[in-house]
Amino acid sequence: MKRWLHFPFLALAMLAMWLLLAQSLSPGQILLGTVAALLATHALKALRPEKVRLGSPKAILKLLSIVLADIVRSNFAVAAIVAFPRQKRVTGFVSLPLELQSRAGLAVLALIITATPGTVWVDLDRRRNRLLVHVLDLVDEQQWVSLIKERYEALLVEIFDR
């Protein structure tokens, strides 16, 4: 049997927020808020993530420590780039092949890359399994490919693609 109300508590919270924002308990506002809450929660059904089975807790802790250290190190590197600009700075795009298949793993990789100062996740080509990343200080493209694949992707595959 199909559920017609996918997220009942969220729908109730949205209705309550609607009524608080409207500052009215009139039947029209209650009806309008109910319809809006039902439509919104129905639309959210499409965003419901797949079930994720996590791998090794040891790999999760290792990844977390690597990412935190890289973020701190990158903050100092970007601060140095901004504070002491050189004449020739090469910025560019790096295209790297991916082995990671899990949508949750790809989302975590996107968070890692974007949260690390000096790098931005630009595009993911799912047909060719290639990731495009913009790098603020691009000295060696192959070094960036190796860094992302060995430091992040290998652990993410161990965590999510088991």
HUNOR-V895695 format. One record per backbone hydrogen bond with DSSP energy under -1.0 kcal/mol. NH is the residue of the N-H (numbers start at 0). CO is the residue of the C=O. Records with the same first field share a line. If there is no record, write none. Layout:
BEGIN
NH->CO + CO
END
This chain:
BEGIN
10->6
11->7
12->8
13->9
14->10
15->11
16->12
17->13
18->14
19->15
20->16
21->17
22->18
23->18
29->25
30->26
31->27
32->28
33->29
34->30
35->31
36->32
37->33
38->34
39->35
40->36
41->37
42->38
43->39
45->42
46->43
47->44
54->158
59->55
60->56
61->57
62->58
63->59
64->60
65->61
66->62
67->63
68->64
69->65
70->66
71->67
72->68
73->69
74->70
75->71
76->72
77->73
78->74
79->75
80->76
81->77
82->78
83->79
91->134
93->132
95->130
97->128
105->101
106->102
107->103
108->104
109->105
110->106
111->107
112->108
113->109
114->110
115->111
118->115
119->133
121->131
122->131
124->129
128->124
129->124
130->95
131->122
132->93
133->119
134->91
135->117
137->89
143->139
144->140
145->141
146->142
147->143
148->144
149->145
150->146
151->147
152->147
153->148
155->151
156->152
157->153
158->154
159->155
160->156
END
